[in-house]
Amino acid sequence: MTQPQTQTQTQAAAQFQPQEYEAAVTRYLEAWNATDPADRAKAVAAAFTEDGSYTDPLADVAGHDQLAAVIGAVHEQFPGFRFRQLGAVDGHHHIARFGWELVSPADGSAPVAGSDVITLAADGRIASVHGFLDRVPAA
């Protein structure tokens, strides 16, 4: 009798292609760039599993509602700013990493930048994000 696989074993067994990592990051950035709450909720659901989590030095949340709330708070702090990917996405198995920056619409400056490591569920949506802030505005 075989044992059922755990979610971690299922994820580890999944092999993703480079375009699948890119697609996941594109959906992720669409969620982070959604300013309308209804559009944000749809984008978060498209990018993340139902219990998807996000952890960085400033936040540790899980689930669509909490993810959308964190994204909304960033838009309140940086109105009009947009996230953009820096460089290529690097991935293997069910894990990918990429750089990003938060860009001002006024002058193109990017006061916030970082890198994220994501894990993908078997359906290609994000199960978890571990974020690192490489550049933040002075307090």
MODELLER restraints for C-alpha pairs under 7 A, 6 or more apart:
rsr = mdl.restraints
at = mdl.atoms
rsr.add(forms.Gaussian(group=physical.xy_distance, feature=features.Distance(at['CA:11:A'], at['CA:94:A']), mean=5.85, stdev=0.5))
rsr.add(forms.Gaussian(group=physical.xy_distance, feature=features.Distance(at['CA:11:A'], at['CA:121:A']), mean=5.84, stdev=0.5))
rsr.add(forms.Gaussian(group=physical.xy_distance, feature=features.Distance(at['CA:11:A'], at['CA:122:A']), mean=5.91, stdev=0.5))
rsr.add(forms.Gaussian(group=physical.xy_distance, feature=features.Distance(at['CA:12:A'], at['CA:93:A']), mean=6.20, stdev=0.5))
rsr.add(forms.Gaussian(group=physical.xy_distance, feature=features.Distance(at['CA:12:A'], at['CA:94:A']), mean=6.11, stdev=0.5))
rsr.add(forms.Gaussian(group=physical.xy_distance, feature=features.Distance(at['CA:14:A'], at['CA:93:A']), mean=6.13, stdev=0.5))
rsr.add(forms.Gaussian(group=physical.xy_distance, feature=features.Distance(at['CA:14:A'], at['CA:94:A']), mean=6.21, stdev=0.5))
rsr.add(forms.Gaussian(group=physical.xy_distance, feature=features.Distance(at['CA:14:A'], at['CA:122:A']), mean=6.32, stdev=0.5))
rsr.add(forms.Gaussian(group=physical.xy_distance, feature=features.Distance(at['CA:15:A'], at['CA:93:A']), mean=4.97, stdev=0.5))
rsr.add(forms.Gaussian(group=physical.xy_distance, feature=features.Distance(at['CA:15:A'], at['CA:94:A']), mean=6.59, stdev=0.5))
rsr.add(forms.Gaussian(group=physical.xy_distance, feature=features.Distance(at['CA:16:A'], at['CA:93:A']), mean=6.14, stdev=0.5))
rsr.add(forms.Gaussian(group=physical.xy_distance, feature=features.Distance(at['CA:16:A'], at['CA:94:A']), mean=6.59, stdev=0.5))
rsr.add(forms.Gaussian(group=physical.xy_distance, feature=features.Distance(at['CA:21:A'], at['CA:89:A']), mean=6.80, stdev=0.5))
rsr.add(forms.Gaussian(group=physical.xy_distance, feature=features.Distance(at['CA:21:A'], at['CA:91:A']), mean=6.64, stdev=0.5))
rsr.add(forms.Gaussian(group=physical.xy_distance, feature=features.Distance(at['CA:21:A'], at['CA:96:A']), mean=6.51, stdev=0.5))
rsr.add(forms.Gaussian(group=physical.xy_distance, feature=features.Distance(at['CA:22:A'], at['CA:89:A']), mean=6.27, stdev=0.5))
rsr.add(forms.Gaussian(group=physical.xy_distance, feature=features.Distance(at['CA:24:A'], at['CA:47:A']), mean=6.63, stdev=0.5))
rsr.add(forms.Gaussian(group=physical.xy_distance, feature=features.Distance(at['CA:24:A'], at['CA:124:A']), mean=6.62, stdev=0.5))
rsr.add(forms.Gaussian(group=physical.xy_distance, feature=features.Distance(at['CA:24:A'], at['CA:125:A']), mean=6.37, stdev=0.5))
rsr.add(forms.Gaussian(group=physical.xy_distance, feature=features.Distance(at['CA:27:A'], at['CA:43:A']), mean=7.00, stdev=0.5))
rsr.add(forms.Gaussian(group=physical.xy_distance, feature=features.Distance(at['CA:27:A'], at['CA:46:A']), mean=6.85, stdev=0.5))
rsr.add(forms.Gaussian(group=physical.xy_distance, feature=features.Distance(at['CA:27:A'], at['CA:47:A']), mean=5.11, stdev=0.5))
rsr.add(forms.Gaussian(group=physical.xy_distance, feature=features.Distance(at['CA:28:A'], at['CA:47:A']), mean=5.32, stdev=0.5))
rsr.add(forms.Gaussian(group=physical.xy_distance, feature=features.Distance(at['CA:29:A'], at['CA:83:A']), mean=6.50, stdev=0.5))
rsr.add(forms.Gaussian(group=physical.xy_distance, feature=features.Distance(at['CA:30:A'], at['CA:43:A']), mean=6.42, stdev=0.5))
rsr.add(forms.Gaussian(group=physical.xy_distance, feature=features.Distance(at['CA:31:A'], at['CA:40:A']), mean=5.70, stdev=0.5))
rsr.add(forms.Gaussian(group=physical.xy_distance, feature=features.Distance(at['CA:31:A'], at['CA:43:A']), mean=4.64, stdev=0.5))
rsr.add(forms.Gaussian(group=physical.xy_distance, feature=features.Distance(at['CA:31:A'], at['CA:44:A']), mean=5.22, stdev=0.5))
rsr.add(forms.Gaussian(group=physical.xy_distance, feature=features.Distance(at['CA:31:A'], at['CA:47:A']), mean=6.98, stdev=0.5))
rsr.add(forms.Gaussian(group=physical.xy_distance, feature=features.Distance(at['CA:32:A'], at['CA:71:A']), mean=5.85, stdev=0.5))
rsr.add(forms.Gaussian(group=physical.xy_distance, feature=features.Distance(at['CA:32:A'], at['CA:83:A']), mean=6.82, stdev=0.5))
rsr.add(forms.Gaussian(group=physical.xy_distance, feature=features.Distance(at['CA:33:A'], at['CA:82:A']), mean=5.76, stdev=0.5))
rsr.add(forms.Gaussian(group=physical.xy_distance, feature=features.Distance(at['CA:33:A'], at['CA:83:A']), mean=6.21, stdev=0.5))
rsr.add(forms.Gaussian(group=physical.xy_distance, feature=features.Distance(at['CA:34:A'], at['CA:40:A']), mean=4.83, stdev=0.5))
rsr.add(forms.Gaussian(group=physical.xy_distance, feature=features.Distance(at['CA:35:A'], at['CA:75:A']), mean=6.93, stdev=0.5))
rsr.add(forms.Gaussian(group=physical.xy_distance, feature=features.Distance(at['CA:40:A'], at['CA:68:A']), mean=6.46, stdev=0.5))
rsr.add(forms.Gaussian(group=physical.xy_distance, feature=features.Distance(at['CA:41:A'], at['CA:68:A']), mean=6.26, stdev=0.5))
rsr.add(forms.Gaussian(group=physical.xy_distance, feature=features.Distance(at['CA:44:A'], at['CA:64:A']), mean=6.25, stdev=0.5))
rsr.add(forms.Gaussian(group=physical.xy_distance, feature=features.Distance(at['CA:44:A'], at['CA:68:A']), mean=6.61, stdev=0.5))
rsr.add(forms.Gaussian(group=physical.xy_distance, feature=features.Distance(at['CA:45:A'], at['CA:64:A']), mean=6.48, stdev=0.5))
rsr.add(forms.Gaussian(group=physical.xy_distance, feature=features.Distance(at['CA:47:A'], at['CA:125:A']), mean=5.31, stdev=0.5))
rsr.add(forms.Gaussian(group=physical.xy_distance, feature=features.Distance(at['CA:47:A'], at['CA:126:A']), mean=6.01, stdev=0.5))
rsr.add(forms.Gaussian(group=physical.xy_distance, feature=features.Distance(at['CA:48:A'], at['CA:125:A']), mean=5.05, stdev=0.5))
rsr.add(forms.Gaussian(group=physical.xy_distance, feature=features.Distance(at['CA:48:A'], at['CA:126:A']), mean=4.52, stdev=0.5))
rsr.add(forms.Gaussian(group=physical.xy_distance, feature=features.Distance(at['CA:48:A'], at['CA:127:A']), mean=6.13, stdev=0.5))
rsr.add(forms.Gaussian(group=physical.xy_distance, feature=features.Distance(at['CA:49:A'], at['CA:125:A']), mean=5.75, stdev=0.5))
rsr.add(forms.Gaussian(group=physical.xy_distance, feature=features.Distance(at['CA:49:A'], at['CA:126:A']), mean=5.93, stdev=0.5))
rsr.add(forms.Gaussian(group=physical.xy_distance, feature=features.Distance(at['CA:49:A'], at['CA:127:A']), mean=5.54, stdev=0.5))
rsr.add(forms.Gaussian(group=physical.xy_distance, feature=features.Distance(at['CA:50:A'], at['CA:63:A']), mean=5.61, stdev=0.5))
rsr.add(forms.Gaussian(group=physical.xy_distance, feature=features.Distance(at['CA:50:A'], at['CA:64:A']), mean=6.13, stdev=0.5))
rsr.add(forms.Gaussian(group=physical.xy_distance, feature=features.Distance(at['CA:51:A'], at['CA:62:A']), mean=5.86, stdev=0.5))
rsr.add(forms.Gaussian(group=physical.xy_distance, feature=features.Distance(at['CA:51:A'], at['CA:63:A']), mean=4.51, stdev=0.5))
rsr.add(forms.Gaussian(group=physical.xy_distance, feature=features.Distance(at['CA:52:A'], at['CA:62:A']), mean=5.52, stdev=0.5))
rsr.add(forms.Gaussian(group=physical.xy_distance, feature=features.Distance(at['CA:52:A'], at['CA:63:A']), mean=5.42, stdev=0.5))
rsr.add(forms.Gaussian(group=physical.xy_distance, feature=features.Distance(at['CA:52:A'], at['CA:126:A']), mean=6.39, stdev=0.5))
rsr.add(forms.Gaussian(group=physical.xy_distance, feature=features.Distance(at['CA:52:A'], at['CA:127:A']), mean=4.44, stdev=0.5))
rsr.add(forms.Gaussian(group=physical.xy_distance, feature=features.Distance(at['CA:52:A'], at['CA:128:A']), mean=5.37, stdev=0.5))
rsr.add(forms.Gaussian(group=physical.xy_distance, feature=features.Distance(at['CA:53:A'], at['CA:61:A']), mean=5.64, stdev=0.5))
rsr.add(forms.Gaussian(group=physical.xy_distance, feature=features.Distance(at['CA:53:A'], at['CA:62:A']), mean=4.04, stdev=0.5))
rsr.add(forms.Gaussian(group=physical.xy_distance, feature=features.Distance(at['CA:53:A'], at['CA:63:A']), mean=6.38, stdev=0.5))
rsr.add(forms.Gaussian(group=physical.xy_distance, feature=features.Distance(at['CA:53:A'], at['CA:127:A']), mean=6.37, stdev=0.5))
rsr.add(forms.Gaussian(group=physical.xy_distance, feature=features.Distance(at['CA:53:A'], at['CA:128:A']), mean=4.60, stdev=0.5))
rsr.add(forms.Gaussian(group=physical.xy_distance, feature=features.Distance(at['CA:53:A'], at['CA:129:A']), mean=6.16, stdev=0.5))
rsr.add(forms.Gaussian(group=physical.xy_distance, feature=features.Distance(at['CA:54:A'], at['CA:60:A']), mean=5.75, stdev=0.5))
rsr.add(forms.Gaussian(group=physical.xy_distance, feature=features.Distance(at['CA:54:A'], at['CA:61:A']), mean=5.41, stdev=0.5))
rsr.add(forms.Gaussian(group=physical.xy_distance, feature=features.Distance(at['CA:54:A'], at['CA:62:A']), mean=6.27, stdev=0.5))
rsr.add(forms.Gaussian(group=physical.xy_distance, feature=features.Distance(at['CA:54:A'], at['CA:128:A']), mean=5.81, stdev=0.5))
rsr.add(forms.Gaussian(group=physical.xy_distance, feature=features.Distance(at['CA:54:A'], at['CA:129:A']), mean=4.68, stdev=0.5))
rsr.add(forms.Gaussian(group=physical.xy_distance, feature=features.Distance(at['CA:54:A'], at['CA:130:A']), mean=6.22, stdev=0.5))
rsr.add(forms.Gaussian(group=physical.xy_distance, feature=features.Distance(at['CA:55:A'], at['CA:61:A']), mean=6.50, stdev=0.5))
rsr.add(forms.Gaussian(group=physical.xy_distance, feature=features.Distance(at['CA:55:A'], at['CA:129:A']), mean=6.11, stdev=0.5))
rsr.add(forms.Gaussian(group=physical.xy_distance, feature=features.Distance(at['CA:55:A'], at['CA:130:A']), mean=5.06, stdev=0.5))
rsr.add(forms.Gaussian(group=physical.xy_distance, feature=features.Distance(at['CA:55:A'], at['CA:131:A']), mean=6.00, stdev=0.5))
rsr.add(forms.Gaussian(group=physical.xy_distance, feature=features.Distance(at['CA:56:A'], at['CA:130:A']), mean=5.92, stdev=0.5))
rsr.add(forms.Gaussian(group=physical.xy_distance, feature=features.Distance(at['CA:56:A'], at['CA:131:A']), mean=4.48, stdev=0.5))
rsr.add(forms.Gaussian(group=physical.xy_distance, feature=features.Distance(at['CA:56:A'], at['CA:132:A']), mean=5.89, stdev=0.5))
rsr.add(forms.Gaussian(group=physical.xy_distance, feature=features.Distance(at['CA:61:A'], at['CA:67:A']), mean=6.34, stdev=0.5))
rsr.add(forms.Gaussian(group=physical.xy_distance, feature=features.Distance(at['CA:80:A'], at['CA:105:A']), mean=6.29, stdev=0.5))
rsr.add(forms.Gaussian(group=physical.xy_distance, feature=features.Distance(at['CA:81:A'], at['CA:102:A']), mean=6.25, stdev=0.5))
rsr.add(forms.Gaussian(group=physical.xy_distance, feature=features.Distance(at['CA:81:A'], at['CA:103:A']), mean=5.33, stdev=0.5))
rsr.add(forms.Gaussian(group=physical.xy_distance, feature=features.Distance(at['CA:81:A'], at['CA:104:A']), mean=4.81, stdev=0.5))
rsr.add(forms.Gaussian(group=physical.xy_distance, feature=features.Distance(at['CA:81:A'], at['CA:105:A']), mean=5.84, stdev=0.5))
rsr.add(forms.Gaussian(group=physical.xy_distance, feature=features.Distance(at['CA:82:A'], at['CA:102:A']), mean=5.51, stdev=0.5))
rsr.add(forms.Gaussian(group=physical.xy_distance, feature=features.Distance(at['CA:82:A'], at['CA:103:A']), mean=5.25, stdev=0.5))
rsr.add(forms.Gaussian(group=physical.xy_distance, feature=features.Distance(at['CA:82:A'], at['CA:104:A']), mean=6.90, stdev=0.5))
rsr.add(forms.Gaussian(group=physical.xy_distance, feature=features.Distance(at['CA:83:A'], at['CA:100:A']), mean=6.66, stdev=0.5))
rsr.add(forms.Gaussian(group=physical.xy_distance, feature=features.Distance(at['CA:83:A'], at['CA:101:A']), mean=5.62, stdev=0.5))
rsr.add(forms.Gaussian(group=physical.xy_distance, feature=features.Distance(at['CA:83:A'], at['CA:102:A']), mean=4.48, stdev=0.5))
rsr.add(forms.Gaussian(group=physical.xy_distance, feature=features.Distance(at['CA:83:A'], at['CA:103:A']), mean=6.17, stdev=0.5))
rsr.add(forms.Gaussian(group=physical.xy_distance, feature=features.Distance(at['CA:84:A'], at['CA:100:A']), mean=5.48, stdev=0.5))
rsr.add(forms.Gaussian(group=physical.xy_distance, feature=features.Distance(at['CA:84:A'], at['CA:101:A']), mean=5.57, stdev=0.5))
rsr.add(forms.Gaussian(group=physical.xy_distance, feature=features.Distance(at['CA:84:A'], at['CA:102:A']), mean=6.52, stdev=0.5))
rsr.add(forms.Gaussian(group=physical.xy_distance, feature=features.Distance(at['CA:85:A'], at['CA:99:A']), mean=5.89, stdev=0.5))
rsr.add(forms.Gaussian(group=physical.xy_distance, feature=features.Distance(at['CA:85:A'], at['CA:100:A']), mean=4.30, stdev=0.5))
rsr.add(forms.Gaussian(group=physical.xy_distance, feature=features.Distance(at['CA:85:A'], at['CA:101:A']), mean=6.61, stdev=0.5))
rsr.add(forms.Gaussian(group=physical.xy_distance, feature=features.Distance(at['CA:86:A'], at['CA:99:A']), mean=4.76, stdev=0.5))
rsr.add(forms.Gaussian(group=physical.xy_distance, feature=features.Distance(at['CA:86:A'], at['CA:100:A']), mean=4.79, stdev=0.5))
rsr.add(forms.Gaussian(group=physical.xy_distance, feature=features.Distance(at['CA:86:A'], at['CA:101:A']), mean=6.87, stdev=0.5))
rsr.add(forms.Gaussian(group=physical.xy_distance, feature=features.Distance(at['CA:87:A'], at['CA:99:A']), mean=6.51, stdev=0.5))
rsr.add(forms.Gaussian(group=physical.xy_distance, feature=features.Distance(at['CA:88:A'], at['CA:98:A']), mean=6.57, stdev=0.5))
rsr.add(forms.Gaussian(group=physical.xy_distance, feature=features.Distance(at['CA:89:A'], at['CA:96:A']), mean=6.65, stdev=0.5))
rsr.add(forms.Gaussian(group=physical.xy_distance, feature=features.Distance(at['CA:89:A'], at['CA:97:A']), mean=5.85, stdev=0.5))
rsr.add(forms.Gaussian(group=physical.xy_distance, feature=features.Distance(at['CA:89:A'], at['CA:98:A']), mean=4.88, stdev=0.5))
rsr.add(forms.Gaussian(group=physical.xy_distance, feature=features.Distance(at['CA:90:A'], at['CA:96:A']), mean=5.45, stdev=0.5))
rsr.add(forms.Gaussian(group=physical.xy_distance, feature=features.Distance(at['CA:90:A'], at['CA:97:A']), mean=5.37, stdev=0.5))
rsr.add(forms.Gaussian(group=physical.xy_distance, feature=features.Distance(at['CA:90:A'], at['CA:98:A']), mean=6.47, stdev=0.5))
rsr.add(forms.Gaussian(group=physical.xy_distance, feature=features.Distance(at['CA:91:A'], at['CA:97:A']), mean=6.29, stdev=0.5))
rsr.add(forms.Gaussian(group=physical.xy_distance, feature=features.Distance(at['CA:94:A'], at['CA:119:A']), mean=5.51, stdev=0.5))
rsr.add(forms.Gaussian(group=physical.xy_distance, feature=features.Distance(at['CA:94:A'], at['CA:120:A']), mean=5.10, stdev=0.5))
rsr.add(forms.Gaussian(group=physical.xy_distance, feature=features.Distance(at['CA:95:A'], at['CA:117:A']), mean=6.99, stdev=0.5))
rsr.add(forms.Gaussian(group=physical.xy_distance, feature=features.Distance(at['CA:95:A'], at['CA:118:A']), mean=5.64, stdev=0.5))
rsr.add(forms.Gaussian(group=physical.xy_distance, feature=features.Distance(at['CA:95:A'], at['CA:119:A']), mean=4.54, stdev=0.5))
rsr.add(forms.Gaussian(group=physical.xy_distance, feature=features.Distance(at['CA:95:A'], at['CA:120:A']), mean=6.30, stdev=0.5))
rsr.add(forms.Gaussian(group=physical.xy_distance, feature=features.Distance(at['CA:96:A'], at['CA:117:A']), mean=5.66, stdev=0.5))
rsr.add(forms.Gaussian(group=physical.xy_distance, feature=features.Distance(at['CA:96:A'], at['CA:118:A']), mean=5.33, stdev=0.5))
rsr.add(forms.Gaussian(group=physical.xy_distance, feature=features.Distance(at['CA:96:A'], at['CA:119:A']), mean=6.58, stdev=0.5))
rsr.add(forms.Gaussian(group=physical.xy_distance, feature=features.Distance(at['CA:97:A'], at['CA:116:A']), mean=5.53, stdev=0.5))
rsr.add(forms.Gaussian(group=physical.xy_distance, feature=features.Distance(at['CA:97:A'], at['CA:117:A']), mean=4.32, stdev=0.5))
rsr.add(forms.Gaussian(group=physical.xy_distance, feature=features.Distance(at['CA:97:A'], at['CA:118:A']), mean=6.24, stdev=0.5))
rsr.add(forms.Gaussian(group=physical.xy_distance, feature=features.Distance(at['CA:98:A'], at['CA:115:A']), mean=5.55, stdev=0.5))
rsr.add(forms.Gaussian(group=physical.xy_distance, feature=features.Distance(at['CA:98:A'], at['CA:116:A']), mean=5.68, stdev=0.5))
rsr.add(forms.Gaussian(group=physical.xy_distance, feature=features.Distance(at['CA:98:A'], at['CA:117:A']), mean=6.82, stdev=0.5))
rsr.add(forms.Gaussian(group=physical.xy_distance, feature=features.Distance(at['CA:99:A'], at['CA:114:A']), mean=5.76, stdev=0.5))
rsr.add(forms.Gaussian(group=physical.xy_distance, feature=features.Distance(at['CA:99:A'], at['CA:115:A']), mean=4.13, stdev=0.5))
rsr.add(forms.Gaussian(group=physical.xy_distance, feature=features.Distance(at['CA:99:A'], at['CA:116:A']), mean=6.44, stdev=0.5))
rsr.add(forms.Gaussian(group=physical.xy_distance, feature=features.Distance(at['CA:100:A'], at['CA:113:A']), mean=5.71, stdev=0.5))
rsr.add(forms.Gaussian(group=physical.xy_distance, feature=features.Distance(at['CA:100:A'], at['CA:114:A']), mean=5.55, stdev=0.5))
rsr.add(forms.Gaussian(group=physical.xy_distance, feature=features.Distance(at['CA:100:A'], at['CA:115:A']), mean=5.95, stdev=0.5))
rsr.add(forms.Gaussian(group=physical.xy_distance, feature=features.Distance(at['CA:101:A'], at['CA:110:A']), mean=6.03, stdev=0.5))
rsr.add(forms.Gaussian(group=physical.xy_distance, feature=features.Distance(at['CA:101:A'], at['CA:112:A']), mean=5.73, stdev=0.5))
rsr.add(forms.Gaussian(group=physical.xy_distance, feature=features.Distance(at['CA:101:A'], at['CA:113:A']), mean=4.02, stdev=0.5))
rsr.add(forms.Gaussian(group=physical.xy_distance, feature=features.Distance(at['CA:101:A'], at['CA:114:A']), mean=6.31, stdev=0.5))
rsr.add(forms.Gaussian(group=physical.xy_distance, feature=features.Distance(at['CA:102:A'], at['CA:110:A']), mean=5.26, stdev=0.5))
rsr.add(forms.Gaussian(group=physical.xy_distance, feature=features.Distance(at['CA:102:A'], at['CA:111:A']), mean=6.65, stdev=0.5))
rsr.add(forms.Gaussian(group=physical.xy_distance, feature=features.Distance(at['CA:102:A'], at['CA:112:A']), mean=5.27, stdev=0.5))
rsr.add(forms.Gaussian(group=physical.xy_distance, feature=features.Distance(at['CA:102:A'], at['CA:113:A']), mean=6.12, stdev=0.5))
rsr.add(forms.Gaussian(group=physical.xy_distance, feature=features.Distance(at['CA:103:A'], at['CA:109:A']), mean=5.64, stdev=0.5))
rsr.add(forms.Gaussian(group=physical.xy_distance, feature=features.Distance(at['CA:103:A'], at['CA:110:A']), mean=4.37, stdev=0.5))
rsr.add(forms.Gaussian(group=physical.xy_distance, feature=features.Distance(at['CA:104:A'], at['CA:110:A']), mean=6.13, stdev=0.5))
rsr.add(forms.Gaussian(group=physical.xy_distance, feature=features.Distance(at['CA:111:A'], at['CA:135:A']), mean=6.78, stdev=0.5))
rsr.add(forms.Gaussian(group=physical.xy_distance, feature=features.Distance(at['CA:111:A'], at['CA:136:A']), mean=6.00, stdev=0.5))
rsr.add(forms.Gaussian(group=physical.xy_distance, feature=features.Distance(at['CA:111:A'], at['CA:137:A']), mean=5.73, stdev=0.5))
rsr.add(forms.Gaussian(group=physical.xy_distance, feature=features.Distance(at['CA:112:A'], at['CA:135:A']), mean=5.05, stdev=0.5))
rsr.add(forms.Gaussian(group=physical.xy_distance, feature=features.Distance(at['CA:112:A'], at['CA:136:A']), mean=4.69, stdev=0.5))
rsr.add(forms.Gaussian(group=physical.xy_distance, feature=features.Distance(at['CA:112:A'], at['CA:137:A']), mean=6.64, stdev=0.5))
rsr.add(forms.Gaussian(group=physical.xy_distance, feature=features.Distance(at['CA:113:A'], at['CA:133:A']), mean=6.12, stdev=0.5))
rsr.add(forms.Gaussian(group=physical.xy_distance, feature=features.Distance(at['CA:113:A'], at['CA:134:A']), mean=5.52, stdev=0.5))
rsr.add(forms.Gaussian(group=physical.xy_distance, feature=features.Distance(at['CA:113:A'], at['CA:135:A']), mean=4.94, stdev=0.5))
rsr.add(forms.Gaussian(group=physical.xy_distance, feature=features.Distance(at['CA:113:A'], at['CA:136:A']), mean=6.87, stdev=0.5))
rsr.add(forms.Gaussian(group=physical.xy_distance, feature=features.Distance(at['CA:114:A'], at['CA:132:A']), mean=5.41, stdev=0.5))
rsr.add(forms.Gaussian(group=physical.xy_distance, feature=features.Distance(at['CA:114:A'], at['CA:133:A']), mean=4.31, stdev=0.5))
rsr.add(forms.Gaussian(group=physical.xy_distance, feature=features.Distance(at['CA:114:A'], at['CA:134:A']), mean=4.56, stdev=0.5))
rsr.add(forms.Gaussian(group=physical.xy_distance, feature=features.Distance(at['CA:114:A'], at['CA:135:A']), mean=6.49, stdev=0.5))
rsr.add(forms.Gaussian(group=physical.xy_distance, feature=features.Distance(at['CA:115:A'], at['CA:131:A']), mean=5.98, stdev=0.5))
rsr.add(forms.Gaussian(group=physical.xy_distance, feature=features.Distance(at['CA:115:A'], at['CA:132:A']), mean=5.30, stdev=0.5))
rsr.add(forms.Gaussian(group=physical.xy_distance, feature=features.Distance(at['CA:115:A'], at['CA:133:A']), mean=6.69, stdev=0.5))
rsr.add(forms.Gaussian(group=physical.xy_distance, feature=features.Distance(at['CA:116:A'], at['CA:129:A']), mean=6.47, stdev=0.5))
rsr.add(forms.Gaussian(group=physical.xy_distance, feature=features.Distance(at['CA:116:A'], at['CA:130:A']), mean=5.62, stdev=0.5))
rsr.add(forms.Gaussian(group=physical.xy_distance, feature=features.Distance(at['CA:116:A'], at['CA:131:A']), mean=4.31, stdev=0.5))
rsr.add(forms.Gaussian(group=physical.xy_distance, feature=features.Distance(at['CA:116:A'], at['CA:132:A']), mean=6.07, stdev=0.5))
rsr.add(forms.Gaussian(group=physical.xy_distance, feature=features.Distance(at['CA:117:A'], at['CA:129:A']), mean=5.67, stdev=0.5))
rsr.add(forms.Gaussian(group=physical.xy_distance, feature=features.Distance(at['CA:117:A'], at['CA:130:A']), mean=5.16, stdev=0.5))
rsr.add(forms.Gaussian(group=physical.xy_distance, feature=features.Distance(at['CA:117:A'], at['CA:131:A']), mean=6.39, stdev=0.5))
rsr.add(forms.Gaussian(group=physical.xy_distance, feature=features.Distance(at['CA:118:A'], at['CA:126:A']), mean=6.53, stdev=0.5))
rsr.add(forms.Gaussian(group=physical.xy_distance, feature=features.Distance(at['CA:118:A'], at['CA:128:A']), mean=5.59, stdev=0.5))
rsr.add(forms.Gaussian(group=physical.xy_distance, feature=features.Distance(at['CA:118:A'], at['CA:129:A']), mean=4.47, stdev=0.5))
rsr.add(forms.Gaussian(group=physical.xy_distance, feature=features.Distance(at['CA:118:A'], at['CA:130:A']), mean=6.40, stdev=0.5))
rsr.add(forms.Gaussian(group=physical.xy_distance, feature=features.Distance(at['CA:119:A'], at['CA:126:A']), mean=5.85, stdev=0.5))
rsr.add(forms.Gaussian(group=physical.xy_distance, feature=features.Distance(at['CA:119:A'], at['CA:127:A']), mean=5.56, stdev=0.5))
rsr.add(forms.Gaussian(group=physical.xy_distance, feature=features.Distance(at['CA:119:A'], at['CA:128:A']), mean=5.30, stdev=0.5))
rsr.add(forms.Gaussian(group=physical.xy_distance, feature=features.Distance(at['CA:119:A'], at['CA:129:A']), mean=6.64, stdev=0.5))
rsr.add(forms.Gaussian(group=physical.xy_distance, feature=features.Distance(at['CA:120:A'], at['CA:126:A']), mean=4.55, stdev=0.5))
rsr.add(forms.Gaussian(group=physical.xy_distance, feature=features.Distance(at['CA:120:A'], at['CA:127:A']), mean=5.33, stdev=0.5))
rsr.add(forms.Gaussian(group=physical.xy_distance, feature=features.Distance(at['CA:121:A'], at['CA:127:A']), mean=5.54, stdev=0.5))
